[in-house]
């Protein structure tokens, strides 16, 4: 399973992307502000640029598993080996203050006061989570590929 997150719009503290699954756009993704990080950058460079809890993860391709989140006290998708970041999850939420580096899916979005936010987040999260779990149960790998197209 391949999930594509294509960053398209920037807010003051937020980044809005489209989510494409099997070639079809299924919704949107909200992250913290994109500071131009990439998976190929040396870790010291990422650490110099990153602002903890306020920076989108580096562009790149990451394997996704489902593990128990201590913070949320439930099973959630997690992105593996994100350079300079840990505990990056896909979970529901609406605004950039809900992200702390994580990816927030939503069926729709709004642009208010120079910020983006997603809406109907639980609906899209539940759909994605069900599909991720089914793929993993079928012994398929799940990957997320994050790119920019501003």
C-alpha positions in Angstrom: 0.0 0.0 0.0 1.4 3.4 -1.0 0.0 6.6 0.5 1.1 9.8 -1.2 1.1 13.1 0.7 1.7 16.0 -1.7 2.3 19.3 0.1 0.6 22.1 -1.8 -0.2 25.1 0.4 1.6 26.9 3.2 0.1 28.8 6.1 1.9 30.8 8.6 2.4 27.8 10.9 0.8 25.1 8.9 1.2 23.0 5.7 -1.7 21.5 3.8 -1.3 18.6 1.4 -3.5 16.3 -0.6 -3.6 12.6 0.3 -3.6 10.2 -2.7 -4.3 6.5 -2.2 -4.2 4.1 -5.1 -4.1 7.0 -7.5 -7.2 8.7 -6.1 -7.3 11.8 -4.0 -9.1 10.9 -0.8 -8.6 14.0 1.3 -6.2 16.4 2.8 -3.4 16.3 5.4 -2.4 19.0 7.8 1.2 19.3 9.2 3.3 21.9 11.0 5.1 24.4 8.8 7.4 22.9 6.1 10.9 24.1 6.7 12.4 22.4 3.6 13.7 19.3 5.3 14.4 16.2 3.2 15.2 12.6 4.2 18.6 12.9 2.5 19.8 15.8 4.6 22.5 15.1 7.2 21.0 14.8 10.7 22.9 17.8 12.1 21.4 20.0 9.3 17.9 18.7 10.2 18.5 19.4 13.9 19.7 23.0 13.2 16.5 23.8 11.2 13.9 21.8 13.2 11.8 23.6 15.8 10.5 20.9 18.2 6.7 20.5 17.9 6.4 23.1 15.1 8.1 21.6 12.1 6.8 19.2 9.4 8.8 16.0 9.0 11.3 15.8 6.1 10.1 14.9 2.7 10.7 11.3 2.0 9.4 7.8 1.9 8.6 6.1 5.3 7.3 2.7 6.2 4.1 2.7 8.3 3.3 0.2 11.1 0.5 0.2 13.7 1.7 0.2 17.3 0.3 1.2 20.6 0.6 4.9 21.3 1.5 5.7 25.0 0.3 9.3 24.5 -3.1 8.4 23.0 -3.5 5.1 24.8 -4.6 3.2 21.6 -3.3 1.7 18.4 -2.2 4.2 15.8 -0.2 4.2 12.6 3.5 5.3 13.1 6.1 6.4 10.6 9.4 4.6 11.0 12.9 6.1 10.8 12.0 9.7 10.3 15.4 11.5 10.6 15.5 13.9 13.5 12.0 13.0 14.7 10.4 10.3 16.8 6.9 9.1 17.5 5.4 10.5 14.3 1.9 9.2 14.0 -1.1 9.6 11.8 -4.1 10.6 14.0 -7.1 12.8 13.9 -7.0 16.5 14.7 -7.9 19.8 13.1 -5.3 22.6 13.5 -1.5 23.0 13.5 -1.5 23.0 17.3 -2.8 19.4 17.2 0.1 18.1 15.1 3.4 18.3 17.0 5.0 16.9 13.8 2.3 14.3 13.2 0.1 14.0 10.1 -3.6 14.9 10.5 -5.9 13.6 7.8 -9.2 15.4 6.9 -11.9 15.1 4.2 -12.1 18.9 3.8 -10.0 21.9 4.7 -10.4 25.6 5.7 -8.1 28.6 5.3 -8.7 31.0 8.2 -6.4 33.9 9.2 -3.4 32.7 7.3 -3.7 29.2 8.6 -5.0 25.9 7.2 -6.9 23.4 9.1 -8.6 20.1 8.2 -12.2 19.1 9.0 -13.9 15.7 9.2 -10.6 14.4 10.4 -12.0 11.4 12.3 -13.9 10.2 9.2 -10.8 10.1 7.0 -8.6 8.8 9.8 -11.0 5.9 10.4 -11.1 5.0 6.7 -7.3 5.2 6.3 -6.7 3.3 9.6 -9.0 0.5 8.5 -7.2 0.2 5.1 -3.7 0.3 6.7 -4.7 -2.4 9.2 -6.2 -4.6 6.4 -3.0 -4.2 4.3 -0.8 -5.1 7.2 -3.0 -8.1 8.1 -2.6 -9.3 4.5 1.2 -9.1 5.0 1.6 -6.1 2.6 3.9 -3.3 3.5 2.5 0.2 3.9 4.5 3.2 2.9 3.9 6.9 2.9 5.7 9.1 0.4 5.8 12.9 1.3 6.6 15.3 -1.5 6.1 19.0 -2.3 4.4 20.6 -5.2 3.8 24.2 -4.2 
